[in-house]
Amino acid sequence: MKRLLISAVIALIAPAAFAQLPPAPVGDPAHPETVIEFGAPQTVTIQTQEGDVVFEALIADSDEERQRGLMFREALTDNEGMLFNYGEVQTVAMWMRNTLISLDLIYIAPDGEILKIIANAQPHSLRSLASDFPVLGVLEVRGGLTRDVGIRPG
């Protein structure tokens, strides 16, 4: 009887413990049916010791575009990315809510210097991924790519 009671309590508590944030309403950038129109991709070049690495990046420079980011994308090629342009220098934090793929986050200073990289950010994670420094932007690329092509802070 005691085991049954414990099982019943666990059955009642477990769903609440594993619950995620409620789904966003339609019209919210975090809802999959909300259409967010990004402009044409723009070329972003990162200089490494091994040579230039070139991306065609969507630009997220409005609050709505930054909120959506790469949510619901099922794949990202090695030359694709998204550049979050904040327009002014600030400390920022990202998360991986509704992001289906692993990403590398490249935190960029106003002078273009890479200040920090978070590699292989876990899909769907609600963990805050802070810049730790004031940045002008963040470039998101395929998870593991920064290591593969030699992109490093500095």
N, CA, C and O atoms as a GROMACS GRO file, in nm:
protein
  616
    1MET      N    1   0.082  -0.119   0.000
    1MET     CA    2   0.000   0.000   0.000
    1MET      C    3   0.087   0.125   0.000
    1MET      O    4   0.057   0.222  -0.070
    2LYS      N    5   0.196   0.123   0.080
    2LYS     CA    6   0.284   0.238   0.087
    2LYS      C    7   0.347   0.265  -0.050
    2LYS      O    8   0.360   0.381  -0.089
    3ARG      N    9   0.386   0.161  -0.122
    3ARG     CA   10   0.446   0.176  -0.254
    3ARG      C   11   0.346   0.236  -0.352
    3ARG      O   12   0.383   0.320  -0.434
    4LEU      N   13   0.221   0.195  -0.345
    4LEU     CA   14   0.116   0.248  -0.432
    4LEU      C   15   0.094   0.396  -0.405
    4LEU      O   16   0.077   0.475  -0.498
    5LEU      N   17   0.095   0.434  -0.277
    5LEU     CA   18   0.076   0.573  -0.240
    5LEU      C   19   0.191   0.658  -0.293
    5LEU      O   20   0.168   0.767  -0.347
    6ILE      N   21   0.313   0.611  -0.279
    6ILE     CA   22   0.428   0.684  -0.330
    6ILE      C   23   0.419   0.697  -0.481
    6ILE      O   24   0.447   0.804  -0.536
    7SER      N   25   0.379   0.590  -0.550
    7SER     CA   26   0.363   0.596  -0.695
    7SER      C   27   0.257   0.697  -0.735
    7SER      O   28   0.274   0.769  -0.833
    8ALA      N   29   0.149   0.703  -0.660
    8ALA     CA   30   0.042   0.798  -0.690
    8ALA      C   31   0.090   0.941  -0.672
    8ALA      O   32   0.058   1.028  -0.754
    9VAL      N   33   0.166   0.966  -0.567
    9VAL     CA   34   0.218   1.101  -0.544
    9VAL      C   35   0.315   1.139  -0.656
    9VAL      O   36   0.311   1.251  -0.706
   10ILE      N   37   0.402   1.047  -0.694
   10ILE     CA   38   0.496   1.073  -0.803
   10ILE      C   39   0.420   1.101  -0.932
   10ILE      O   40   0.458   1.191  -1.007
   11ALA      N   41   0.316   1.025  -0.959
   11ALA     CA   42   0.237   1.046  -1.080
   11ALA      C   43   0.172   1.183  -1.083
   11ALA      O   44   0.156   1.242  -1.190
   12LEU      N   45   0.136   1.235  -0.967
   12LEU     CA   46   0.075   1.368  -0.961
   12LEU      C   47   0.178   1.480  -0.971
   12LEU      O   48   0.152   1.584  -1.030
   13ILE      N   49   0.296   1.458  -0.914
   13ILE     CA   50   0.399   1.561  -0.910
   13ILE      C   51   0.481   1.565  -1.038
   13ILE      O   52   0.517   1.674  -1.084
   14ALA      N   53   0.511   1.453  -1.097
   14ALA     CA   54   0.601   1.446  -1.212
   14ALA      C   55   0.560   1.535  -1.328
   14ALA      O   56   0.646   1.605  -1.382
   15PRO      N   57   0.434   1.538  -1.371
   15PRO     CA   58   0.402   1.625  -1.484
   15PRO      C   59   0.434   1.772  -1.456
   15PRO      O   60   0.481   1.842  -1.545
   16ALA      N   61   0.410   1.818  -1.336
   16ALA     CA   62   0.441   1.958  -1.302
   16ALA      C   63   0.592   1.982  -1.302
   16ALA      O   64   0.638   2.088  -1.344
   17ALA      N   65   0.666   1.885  -1.257
   17ALA     CA   66   0.811   1.900  -1.250
   17ALA      C   67   0.874   1.908  -1.389
   17ALA      O   68   0.975   1.976  -1.407
   18PHE      N   69   0.815   1.840  -1.486
   18PHE     CA   70   0.871   1.837  -1.620
   18PHE      C   71   0.799   1.930  -1.716
   18PHE      O   72   0.831   1.932  -1.835
   19ALA      N   73   0.705   2.005  -1.668
   19ALA     CA   74   0.630   2.096  -1.756
   19ALA      C   75   0.722   2.205  -1.808
   19ALA      O   76   0.810   2.255  -1.737
   20GLN      N   77   0.701   2.242  -1.935
   20GLN     CA   78   0.775   2.352  -1.994
   20GLN      C   79   0.688   2.475  -1.991
   20GLN      O   80   0.575   2.472  -1.942
   21LEU      N   81   0.741   2.583  -2.043
   21LEU     CA   82   0.662   2.704  -2.053
   21LEU      C   83   0.539   2.678  -2.138
   21LEU      O   84   0.543   2.596  -2.229
   22PRO      N   85   0.429   2.747  -2.110
   22PRO     CA   86   0.310   2.728  -2.193
   22PRO      C   87   0.339   2.772  -2.336
   22PRO      O   88   0.425   2.858  -2.357
   23PRO      N   89   0.269   2.714  -2.434
   23PRO     CA   90   0.293   2.755  -2.572
   23PRO      C   91   0.258   2.902  -2.592
   23PRO      O   92   0.166   2.955  -2.529
   24ALA      N   93   0.331   2.965  -2.679
   24ALA     CA   94   0.305   3.106  -2.709
   24ALA      C   95   0.179   3.117  -2.793
   24ALA      O   96   0.150   3.028  -2.873
   25PRO      N   97   0.103   3.225  -2.776
   25PRO     CA   98  -0.017   3.243  -2.858
   25PRO      C   99   0.018   3.277  -3.002
   25PRO      O  100   0.125   3.332  -3.029
   26VAL      N  101  -0.072   3.244  -3.096
   26VAL     CA  102  -0.052   3.281  -3.235
   26VAL      C  103  -0.034   3.432  -3.242
   26VAL      O  104  -0.105   3.506  -3.174
   27GLY      N  105   0.060   3.477  -3.321
   27GLY     CA  106   0.093   3.619  -3.328
   27GLY      C  107   0.219   3.651  -3.250
   27GLY      O  108   0.287   3.749  -3.280
   28ASP      N  109   0.252   3.568  -3.152
   28ASP     CA  110   0.375   3.583  -3.076
   28ASP      C  111   0.488   3.525  -3.161
   28ASP      O  112   0.470   3.419  -3.221
   29PRO      N  113   0.605   3.591  -3.168
   29PRO     CA  114   0.715   3.537  -3.248
   29PRO      C  115   0.758   3.396  -3.209
   29PRO      O  116   0.816   3.325  -3.291
   30ALA      N  117   0.730   3.353  -3.086
   30ALA     CA  118   0.768   3.219  -3.040
   30ALA      C  119   0.666   3.113  -3.079
   30ALA      O  120   0.683   2.996  -3.045
   31HIS      N  121   0.558   3.151  -3.150
   31HIS     CA  122   0.458   3.054  -3.196
   31HIS      C  123   0.496   3.009  -3.337
   31HIS      O  124   0.525   3.093  -3.422
   32PRO      N  125   0.495   2.877  -3.364
   32PRO     CA  126   0.540   2.828  -3.495
   32PRO      C  127   0.457   2.878  -3.613
   32PRO      O  128   0.508   2.882  -3.725
   33GLU      N  129   0.332   2.915  -3.592
   33GLU     CA  130   0.249   2.961  -3.703
   33GLU      C  131   0.260   3.111  -3.728
   33GLU      O  132   0.205   3.161  -3.827
   34THR      N  133   0.329   3.182  -3.643
   34THR     CA  134   0.349   3.325  -3.664
   34THR      C  135   0.456   3.343  -3.772
   34THR      O  136   0.567   3.290  -3.759
   35VAL      N  137   0.423   3.416  -3.877
   35VAL     CA  138   0.516   3.438  -3.987
   35VAL      C  139   0.603   3.559  -3.955
   35VAL      O  140   0.553   3.669  -3.929
   36ILE      N  141   0.733   3.538  -3.958
   36ILE     CA  142   0.830   3.646  -3.938
   36ILE      C  143   0.907   3.660  -4.069
   36ILE      O  144   0.970   3.564  -4.115
   37GLU      N  145   0.902   3.777  -4.129
   37GLU     CA  146   0.971   3.802  -4.256
   37GLU      C  147   1.110   3.860  -4.230
   37GLU      O  148   1.123   3.977  -4.193
   38PHE      N  149   1.212   3.779  -4.249
   38PHE     CA  150   1.349   3.828  -4.241
   38PHE      C  151   1.386   3.878  -4.381
   38PHE      O  152   1.335   3.828  -4.481
   39GLY      N  153   1.473   3.976  -4.387
   39GLY     CA  154   1.520   4.024  -4.516
   39GLY      C  155   1.612   3.921  -4.581
   39GLY      O  156   1.634   3.812  -4.527
   40ALA      N  157   1.665   3.956  -4.696
   40ALA     CA  158   1.757   3.868  -4.767
   40ALA      C  159   1.883   3.847  -4.682
   40ALA      O  160   1.927   3.939  -4.613
   41PRO      N  161   1.940   3.728  -4.687
   41PRO     CA  162   2.064   3.704  -4.611
   41PRO      C  163   2.174   3.799  -4.656
   41PRO      O  164   2.179   3.841  -4.772
   42GLN      N  165   2.262   3.832  -4.563
   42GLN     CA  166   2.377   3.917  -4.593
   42GLN      C  167   2.505   3.841  -4.561
   42GLN      O  168   2.508   3.754  -4.474
   43THR      N  169   2.610   3.876  -4.631
   43THR     CA  170   2.738   3.808  -4.612
   43THR      C  171   2.806   3.857  -4.485
   43THR      O  172   2.820   3.977  -4.462
   44VAL      N  173   2.847   3.761  -4.402
   44VAL     CA  174   2.922   3.789  -4.280
   44VAL      C  175   3.052   3.710  -4.291
   44VAL      O  176   3.050   3.588  -4.312
   45THR      N  177   3.165   3.778  -4.276
   45THR     CA  178   3.295   3.712  -4.290
   45THR      C  179   3.370   3.718  -4.157
   45THR      O  180   3.381   3.823  -4.094
   46ILE      N  181   3.421   3.603  -4.114
   46ILE     CA  182   3.504   3.595  -3.994
   46ILE      C  183   3.643   3.553  -4.037
   46ILE      O  184   3.661   3.454  -4.107
   47GLN      N  185   3.742   3.631  -3.995
   47GLN     CA  186   3.882   3.601  -4.027
   47GLN      C  187   3.939   3.510  -3.919
   47GLN      O  188   3.933   3.542  -3.800
   48THR      N  189   3.996   3.398  -3.962
   48THR     CA  190   4.061   3.305  -3.871
   48THR      C  191   4.206   3.286  -3.915
   48THR      O  192   4.245   3.335  -4.021
   49GLN      N  193   4.284   3.217  -3.835
   49GLN     CA  194   4.423   3.188  -3.872
   49GLN      C  195   4.429   3.099  -3.996
   49GLN      O  196   4.527   3.101  -4.070
   50GLU      N  197   4.324   3.020  -4.017
   50GLU     CA  198   4.319   2.930  -4.133
   50GLU      C  199   4.264   2.999  -4.257
   50GLU      O  200   4.267   2.940  -4.366
   51GLY      N  201   4.214   3.122  -4.244
   51GLY     CA  202   4.156   3.194  -4.357
   51GLY      C  203   4.016   3.244  -4.324
   51GLY      O  204   3.967   3.225  -4.213
   52ASP      N  205   3.954   3.307  -4.421
   52ASP     CA  206   3.820   3.363  -4.401
   52ASP      C  207   3.714   3.254  -4.399
   52ASP      O  208   3.720   3.158  -4.476
   53VAL      N  209   3.617   3.272  -4.311
   53VAL     CA  210   3.499   3.185  -4.306
   53VAL      C  211   3.380   3.275  -4.339
   53VAL      O  212   3.357   3.375  -4.271
   54VAL      N  213   3.306   3.239  -4.444
   54VAL     CA  214   3.200   3.325  -4.495
   54VAL      C  215   3.064   3.260  -4.470
   54VAL      O  216   3.043   3.142  -4.497
   55PHE      N  217   2.973   3.341  -4.417
   55PHE     CA  218   2.836   3.296  -4.391
   55PHE      C  219   2.738   3.385  -4.466
   55PHE      O  220   2.764   3.503  -4.488
   56GLU      N  221   2.627   3.328  -4.505
   56GLU     CA  222   2.512   3.404  -4.552
   56GLU      C  223   2.415   3.403  -4.435
   56GLU      O  224   2.353   3.301  -4.404
   57ALA      N  225   2.403   3.517  -4.370
   57ALA     CA  226   2.328   3.524  -4.244
   57ALA      C  227   2.201   3.606  -4.258
   57ALA      O  228   2.202   3.715  -4.316
   58LEU      N  229   2.093   3.552  -4.204
   58LEU     CA  230   1.973   3.632  -4.187
   58LEU      C  231   2.003   3.734  -4.079
   58LEU      O  232   2.077   3.705  -3.984
   59ILE      N  233   1.948   3.853  -4.091
   59ILE     CA  234   1.973   3.958  -3.994
   59ILE      C  235   1.849   3.976  -3.907
   59ILE      O  236   1.740   4.003  -3.958
   60ALA      N  237   1.867   3.960  -3.777
   60ALA     CA  238   1.759   3.982  -3.681
   60ALA      C  239   1.788   4.113  -3.610
   60ALA      O  240   1.866   4.118  -3.516
   61ASP      N  241   1.723   4.221  -3.658
   61ASP     CA  242   1.751   4.352  -3.598
   61ASP      C  243   1.628   4.420  -3.540
   61ASP      O  244   1.634   4.535  -3.499
   62SER      N  245   1.515   4.349  -3.537
   62SER     CA  246   1.397   4.400  -3.467
   62SER      C  247   1.370   4.308  -3.348
   62SER      O  248   1.416   4.194  -3.345
   63ASP      N  249   1.296   4.358  -3.251
   63ASP     CA  250   1.263   4.274  -3.135
   63ASP      C  251   1.193   4.146  -3.178
   63ASP      O  252   1.224   4.038  -3.128
   64GLU      N  253   1.100   4.157  -3.272
   64GLU     CA  254   1.025   4.041  -3.320
   64GLU      C  255   1.118   3.938  -3.385
   64GLU      O  256   1.107   3.819  -3.359
   65GLU      N  257   1.210   3.985  -3.469
   65GLU     CA  258   1.304   3.894  -3.535
   65GLU      C  259   1.399   3.830  -3.434
   65GLU      O  260   1.429   3.712  -3.444
   66ARG      N  261   1.446   3.908  -3.337
   66ARG     CA  262   1.536   3.852  -3.236
   66ARG      C  263   1.464   3.752  -3.148
   66ARG      O  264   1.523   3.652  -3.106
   67GLN      N  265   1.336   3.776  -3.119
   67GLN     CA  266   1.260   3.679  -3.038
   67GLN      C  267   1.244   3.547  -3.112
   67GLN      O  268   1.252   3.441  -3.049
   68ARG      N  269   1.222   3.551  -3.242
   68ARG     CA  270   1.205   3.427  -3.320
   68ARG      C  271   1.338   3.359  -3.342
   68ARG      O  272   1.351   3.238  -3.322
   69GLY      N  273   1.438   3.435  -3.384
   69GLY     CA  274   1.568   3.375  -3.410
   69GLY      C  275   1.559   3.254  -3.502
   69GLY      O  276   1.491   3.259  -3.605
   70LEU      N  277   1.626   3.148  -3.465
   70LEU     CA  278   1.626   3.025  -3.545
   70LEU      C  279   1.530   2.920  -3.490
   70LEU      O  280   1.547   2.801  -3.515
   71MET      N  281   1.430   2.965  -3.414
   71MET     CA  282   1.329   2.871  -3.365
   71MET      C  283   1.266   2.796  -3.482
   71MET      O  284   1.243   2.853  -3.589
   72PHE      N  285   1.239   2.669  -3.460
   72PHE     CA  286   1.165   2.583  -3.552
   72PHE      C  287   1.242   2.546  -3.678
   72PHE      O  288   1.188   2.475  -3.763
   73ARG      N  289   1.368   2.591  -3.694
   73ARG     CA  290   1.449   2.550  -3.808
   73ARG      C  291   1.495   2.407  -3.786
   73ARG      O  292   1.539   2.372  -3.676
   74GLU      N  293   1.484   2.325  -3.890
   74GLU     CA  294   1.521   2.184  -3.877
   74GLU      C  295   1.664   2.156  -3.919
   74GLU      O  296   1.718   2.049  -3.889
   75ALA      N  297   1.727   2.250  -3.987
   75ALA     CA  298   1.865   2.230  -4.032
   75ALA      C  299   1.929   2.365  -4.060
   75ALA      O  300   1.861   2.465  -4.082
   76LEU      N  301   2.061   2.365  -4.059
   76LEU     CA  302   2.139   2.484  -4.091
   76LEU      C  303   2.264   2.433  -4.161
   76LEU      O  304   2.335   2.347  -4.107
   77THR      N  305   2.293   2.483  -4.280
   77THR     CA  306   2.413   2.439  -4.351
   77THR      C  307   2.535   2.510  -4.292
   77THR      O  308   2.522   2.602  -4.211
   78ASP      N  309   2.653   2.465  -4.334
   78ASP     CA  310   2.777   2.521  -4.280
   78ASP      C  311   2.798   2.668  -4.316
   78ASP      O  312   2.876   2.736  -4.250
   79ASN      N  313   2.732   2.717  -4.420
   79ASN     CA  314   2.753   2.857  -4.457
   79ASN      C  315   2.632   2.945  -4.422
   79ASN      O  316   2.625   3.059  -4.467
   80GLU      N  317   2.538   2.893  -4.344
   80GLU     CA  318   2.421   2.970  -4.303
   80GLU      C  319   2.434   3.012  -4.157
   80GLU      O  320   2.504   2.948  -4.079
   81GLY      N  321   2.366   3.119  -4.123
   81GLY     CA  322   2.364   3.164  -3.985
   81GLY      C  323   2.260   3.271  -3.966
   81GLY      O  324   2.186   3.305  -4.058
   82MET      N  325   2.255   3.324  -3.844
   82MET     CA  326   2.169   3.437  -3.814
   82MET      C  327   2.250   3.533  -3.728
   82MET      O  328   2.308   3.495  -3.627
   83LEU      N  329   2.250   3.660  -3.771
   83LEU     CA  330   2.319   3.764  -3.697
   83LEU      C  331   2.216   3.847  -3.621
   83LEU      O  332   2.129   3.910  -3.681
   84PHE      N  333   2.227   3.845  -3.489
   84PHE     CA  334   2.141   3.926  -3.402
   84PHE      C  335   2.210   4.060  -3.384
   84PHE      O  336   2.312   4.070  -3.317
   85ASN      N  337   2.154   4.164  -3.445
   85ASN     CA  338   2.211   4.298  -3.437
   85ASN      C  339   2.130   4.376  -3.334
   85ASN      O  340   2.011   4.401  -3.353
   86TYR      N  341   2.195   4.415  -3.225
   86TYR     CA  342   2.124   4.485  -3.117
   86TYR      C  343   2.123   4.636  -3.134
   86TYR      O  344   2.054   4.706  -3.060
   87GLY      N  345   2.199   4.689  -3.231
   87GLY     CA  346   2.195   4.831  -3.258
   87GLY      C  347   2.271   4.917  -3.159
   87GLY      O  348   2.313   5.027  -3.193
   88GLU      N  349   2.289   4.868  -3.040
   88GLU     CA  350   2.369   4.937  -2.939
   88GLU      C  351   2.438   4.833  -2.853
   88GLU      O  352   2.391   4.720  -2.840
   89VAL      N  353   2.548   4.872  -2.795
   89VAL     CA  354   2.628   4.780  -2.714
   89VAL      C  355   2.555   4.750  -2.584
   89VAL      O  356   2.510   4.841  -2.513
   90GLN      N  357   2.544   4.621  -2.553
   90GLN     CA  358   2.476   4.579  -2.430
   90GLN      C  359   2.514   4.435  -2.396
   90GLN      O  360   2.558   4.359  -2.482
   91THR      N  361   2.496   4.400  -2.270
   91THR     CA  362   2.512   4.261  -2.229
   91THR      C  363   2.382   4.190  -2.264
   91THR      O  364   2.273   4.238  -2.233
   92VAL      N  365   2.393   4.075  -2.330
   92VAL     CA  366   2.274   4.004  -2.376
   92VAL      C  367   2.274   3.861  -2.324
   92VAL      O  368   2.377   3.809  -2.281
   93ALA      N  369   2.158   3.799  -2.328
   93ALA     CA  370   2.144   3.658  -2.293
   93ALA      C  371   2.051   3.594  -2.396
   93ALA      O  372   1.949   3.651  -2.434
   94MET      N  373   2.087   3.476  -2.439
   94MET     CA  374   2.010   3.400  -2.537
   94MET      C  375   1.956   3.276  -2.467
   94MET      O  376   1.997   3.242  -2.356
   95TRP      N  377   1.862   3.208  -2.534
   95TRP     CA  378   1.817   3.077  -2.489
   95TRP      C  379   1.782   2.996  -2.611
   95TRP      O  380   1.782   3.048  -2.723
   96MET      N  381   1.752   2.870  -2.592
   96MET     CA  382   1.728   2.778  -2.704
   96MET      C  383   1.583   2.729  -2.709
   96MET      O  384   1.556   2.625  -2.769
   97ARG      N  385   1.492   2.801  -2.648
   97ARG     CA  386   1.351   2.762  -2.650
   97ARG      C  387   1.305   2.746  -2.795
   97ARG      O  388   1.331   2.832  -2.880
   98ASN      N  389   1.237   2.636  -2.823
   98ASN     CA  390   1.181   2.606  -2.955
   98ASN      C  391   1.287   2.596  -3.065
   98ASN      O  392   1.254   2.600  -3.183
   99THR      N  393   1.413   2.584  -3.027
   99THR     CA  394   1.520   2.568  -3.125
   99THR      C  395   1.547   2.418  -3.137
   99THR      O  396   1.580   2.352  -3.039
  100LEU      N  397   1.533   2.367  -3.259
  100LEU     CA  398   1.535   2.223  -3.282
  100LEU      C  399   1.675   2.168  -3.304
  100LEU      O  400   1.696   2.047  -3.297
  101ILE      N  401   1.771   2.254  -3.331
  101ILE     CA  402   1.906   2.211  -3.366
  101ILE      C  403   2.009   2.274  -3.272
  101ILE      O  404   1.985   2.381  -3.215
  102SER      N  405   2.121   2.207  -3.257
  102SER     CA  406   2.231   2.261  -3.177
  102SER      C  407   2.295   2.378  -3.251
  102SER      O  408   2.309   2.375  -3.374
  103LEU      N  409   2.332   2.481  -3.177
  103LEU     CA  410   2.393   2.600  -3.237
  103LEU      C  411   2.520   2.640  -3.162
  103LEU      O  412   2.534   2.612  -3.043
  104ASP      N  413   2.610   2.705  -3.233
  104ASP     CA  414   2.722   2.776  -3.170
  104ASP      C  415   2.683   2.923  -3.168
  104ASP      O  416   2.636   2.977  -3.269
  105LEU      N  417   2.703   2.989  -3.055
  105LEU     CA  418   2.672   3.131  -3.040
  105LEU      C  419   2.803   3.208  -3.031
  105LEU      O  420   2.887   3.181  -2.945
  106ILE      N  421   2.821   3.304  -3.122
  106ILE     CA  422   2.943   3.383  -3.130
  106ILE      C  423   2.909   3.526  -3.089
  106ILE      O  424   2.835   3.595  -3.159
  107TYR      N  425   2.961   3.569  -2.975
  107TYR     CA  426   2.932   3.702  -2.920
  107TYR      C  427   3.035   3.801  -2.974
  107TYR      O  428   3.156   3.780  -2.962
  108ILE      N  429   2.986   3.912  -3.035
  108ILE     CA  430   3.072   4.001  -3.112
  108ILE      C  431   3.073   4.142  -3.054
  108ILE      O  432   2.968   4.201  -3.029
  109ALA      N  433   3.193   4.196  -3.033
  109ALA     CA  434   3.212   4.333  -2.984
  109ALA      C  435   3.184   4.433  -3.097
  109ALA      O  436   3.179   4.394  -3.214
  110PRO      N  437   3.168   4.560  -3.063
  110PRO     CA  438   3.144   4.662  -3.166
  110PRO      C  439   3.256   4.671  -3.271
  110PRO      O  440   3.229   4.706  -3.386
  111ASP      N  441   3.380   4.639  -3.232
  111ASP     CA  442   3.490   4.645  -3.328
  111ASP      C  443   3.505   4.516  -3.409
  111ASP      O  444   3.599   4.503  -3.487
  112GLY      N  445   3.412   4.421  -3.391
  112GLY     CA  446   3.415   4.296  -3.466
  112GLY      C  447   3.489   4.183  -3.397
  112GLY      O  448   3.488   4.070  -3.446
  113GLU      N  449   3.554   4.211  -3.285
  113GLU     CA  450   3.626   4.107  -3.212
  113GLU      C  451   3.528   4.007  -3.153
  113GLU      O  452   3.423   4.044  -3.101
  114ILE      N  453   3.563   3.880  -3.161
  114ILE     CA  454   3.483   3.775  -3.098
  114ILE      C  455   3.522   3.769  -2.951
  114ILE      O  456   3.637   3.740  -2.917
  115LEU      N  457   3.425   3.796  -2.864
  115LEU     CA  458   3.452   3.800  -2.720
  115LEU      C  459   3.430   3.665  -2.654
  115LEU      O  460   3.498   3.631  -2.556
  116LYS      N  461   3.335   3.588  -2.706
  116LYS     CA  462   3.298   3.462  -2.639
  116LYS      C  463   3.228   3.373  -2.740
  116LYS      O  464   3.159   3.421  -2.830
  117ILE      N  465   3.245   3.243  -2.723
  117ILE     CA  466   3.171   3.144  -2.803
  117ILE      C  467   3.110   3.044  -2.708
  117ILE      O  468   3.177   2.991  -2.619
  118ILE      N  469   2.983   3.016  -2.727
  118ILE     CA  470   2.919   2.904  -2.659
  118ILE      C  471   2.895   2.800  -2.768
  118ILE      O  472   2.817   2.822  -2.860
  119ALA      N  473   2.963   2.686  -2.756
  119ALA     CA  474   2.957   2.582  -2.858
  119ALA      C  475   2.850   2.479  -2.823
  119ALA      O  476   2.828   2.446  -2.707
  120ASN      N  477   2.784   2.432  -2.926
  120ASN     CA  478   2.686   2.324  -2.914
  120ASN      C  479   2.578   2.351  -2.810
  120ASN      O  480   2.550   2.266  -2.725
  121ALA      N  481   2.519   2.469  -2.816
  121ALA     CA  482   2.407   2.500  -2.726
  121ALA      C  483   2.297   2.397  -2.747
  121ALA      O  484   2.261   2.364  -2.860
  122GLN      N  485   2.245   2.347  -2.637
  122GLN     CA  486   2.149   2.236  -2.638
  122GLN      C  487   2.012   2.281  -2.687
  122GLN      O  488   1.956   2.377  -2.634
  123PRO      N  489   1.957   2.211  -2.788
  123PRO     CA  490   1.822   2.244  -2.836
  123PRO      C  491   1.720   2.241  -2.722
  123PRO      O  492   1.730   2.159  -2.630
  124HIS      N  493   1.624   2.330  -2.728
  124HIS     CA  494   1.510   2.341  -2.634
  124HIS      C  495   1.548   2.388  -2.494
  124HIS      O  496   1.461   2.400  -2.409
  125SER      N  497   1.674   2.413  -2.468
  125SER     CA  498   1.716   2.452  -2.333
  125SER      C  499   1.664   2.592  -2.299
  125SER      O  500   1.665   2.682  -2.383
  126LEU      N  501   1.621   2.608  -2.176
  126LEU     CA  502   1.577   2.738  -2.126
  126LEU      C  503   1.688   2.806  -2.045
  126LEU      O  504   1.667   2.912  -1.987
  127ARG      N  505   1.804   2.744  -2.042
  127ARG     CA  506   1.919   2.799  -1.970
  127ARG      C  507   1.963   2.930  -2.034
  127ARG      O  508   1.969   2.941  -2.157
  128SER      N  509   1.992   3.029  -1.953
  128SER     CA  510   2.038   3.158  -2.003
  128SER      C  511   2.183   3.147  -2.051
  128SER      O  512   2.270   3.099  -1.978
  129LEU      N  513   2.207   3.191  -2.173
  129LEU     CA  514   2.340   3.186  -2.234
  129LEU      C  515   2.389   3.330  -2.247
  129LEU      O  516   2.373   3.392  -2.352
  130ALA      N  517   2.448   3.380  -2.141
  130ALA     CA  518   2.483   3.523  -2.132
  130ALA      C  519   2.614   3.555  -2.202
  130ALA      O  520   2.705   3.472  -2.210
  131SER      N  521   2.621   3.677  -2.253
  131SER     CA  522   2.742   3.724  -2.321
  131SER      C  523   2.856   3.750  -2.222
  131SER      O  524   2.973   3.739  -2.260
  132ASP      N  525   2.825   3.784  -2.099
  132ASP     CA  526   2.922   3.819  -1.994
  132ASP      C  527   2.993   3.952  -2.020
  132ASP      O  528   3.056   4.006  -1.929
  133PHE      N  529   2.985   4.003  -2.140
  133PHE     CA  530   3.048   4.129  -2.178
  133PHE      C  531   2.947   4.207  -2.263
  133PHE      O  532   2.859   4.147  -2.324
  134PRO      N  533   2.959   4.339  -2.267
  134PRO     CA  534   2.875   4.415  -2.360
  134PRO      C  535   2.912   4.378  -2.505
  134PRO      O  536   3.030   4.377  -2.540
  135VAL      N  537   2.813   4.350  -2.587
  135VAL     CA  538   2.834   4.312  -2.727
  135VAL      C  539   2.741   4.395  -2.816
  135VAL      O  540   2.645   4.456  -2.769
  136LEU      N  541   2.773   4.396  -2.944
  136LEU     CA  542   2.686   4.460  -3.042
  136LEU      C  543   2.598   4.357  -3.110
  136LEU      O  544   2.488   4.389  -3.157
  137GLY      N  545   2.646   4.232  -3.116
  137GLY     CA  546   2.569   4.129  -3.185
  137GLY      C  547   2.610   3.990  -3.146
  137GLY      O  548   2.710   3.968  -3.077
  138VAL      N  549   2.530   3.895  -3.194
  138VAL     CA  550   2.556   3.752  -3.175
  138VAL      C  551   2.530   3.684  -3.308
  138VAL      O  552   2.426   3.704  -3.370
  139LEU      N  553   2.626   3.602  -3.352
  139LEU     CA  554   2.609   3.522  -3.473
  139LEU      C  555   2.584   3.379  -3.431
  139LEU      O  556   2.664   3.320  -3.359
  140GLU      N  557   2.472   3.322  -3.476
  140GLU     CA  558   2.442   3.181  -3.450
  140GLU      C  559   2.472   3.102  -3.576
  140GLU      O  560   2.429   3.137  -3.686
  141VAL      N  561   2.547   2.991  -3.558
  141VAL     CA  562   2.581   2.902  -3.668
  141VAL      C  563   2.560   2.758  -3.622
  141VAL      O  564   2.530   2.732  -3.505
  142ARG      N  565   2.576   2.665  -3.716
  142ARG     CA  566   2.555   2.523  -3.685
  142ARG      C  567   2.640   2.482  -3.566
  142ARG      O  568   2.756   2.521  -3.554
  143GLY      N  569   2.582   2.402  -3.477
  143GLY     CA  570   2.653   2.353  -3.360
  143GLY      C  571   2.779   2.277  -3.398
  143GLY      O  572   2.774   2.188  -3.483
  144GLY      N  573   2.891   2.312  -3.337
  144GLY     CA  574   3.018   2.246  -3.362
  144GLY      C  575   3.101   2.310  -3.473
  144GLY      O  576   3.218   2.277  -3.490
  145LEU      N  577   3.040   2.401  -3.548
  145LEU     CA  578   3.109   2.458  -3.664
  145LEU      C  579   3.228   2.545  -3.624
  145LEU      O  580   3.330   2.545  -3.692
  146THR      N  581   3.217   2.619  -3.514
  146THR     CA  582   3.328   2.706  -3.475
  146THR      C  583   3.456   2.624  -3.452
  146THR      O  584   3.564   2.667  -3.490
  147ARG      N  585   3.442   2.510  -3.391
  147ARG     CA  586   3.558   2.421  -3.369
  147ARG      C  587   3.607   2.367  -3.503
  147ARG      O  588   3.728   2.362  -3.529
  148ASP      N  589   3.513   2.326  -3.589
  148ASP     CA  590   3.550   2.264  -3.717
  148ASP      C  591   3.630   2.357  -3.808
  148ASP      O  592   3.717   2.311  -3.881
  149VAL      N  593   3.600   2.488  -3.803
  149VAL     CA  594   3.665   2.581  -3.896
  149VAL      C  595   3.764   2.675  -3.827
  149VAL      O  596   3.819   2.764  -3.892
  150GLY      N  597   3.787   2.657  -3.698
  150GLY     CA  598   3.889   2.733  -3.628
  150GLY      C  599   3.848   2.873  -3.584
  150GLY      O  600   3.934   2.960  -3.572
  151ILE      N  601   3.720   2.895  -3.560
  151ILE     CA  602   3.676   3.025  -3.508
  151ILE      C  603   3.696   3.024  -3.358
  151ILE      O  604   3.649   2.934  -3.288
  152ARG      N  605   3.769   3.127  -3.308
  152ARG     CA  606   3.799   3.136  -3.164
  152ARG      C  607   3.782   3.280  -3.117
  152ARG      O  608   3.785   3.373  -3.197
  153PRO      N  609   3.762   3.298  -2.987
  153PRO     CA  610   3.760   3.435  -2.934
  153PRO      C  611   3.894   3.504  -2.957
  153PRO      O  612   3.999   3.440  -2.967
  154GLY      N  613   3.888   3.636  -2.967
  154GLY     CA  614   4.012   3.714  -2.982
  154GLY      C  615   4.023   3.777  -3.118
  154GLY      O  616   4.121   3.846  -3.146
   0.00000   0.00000   0.00000
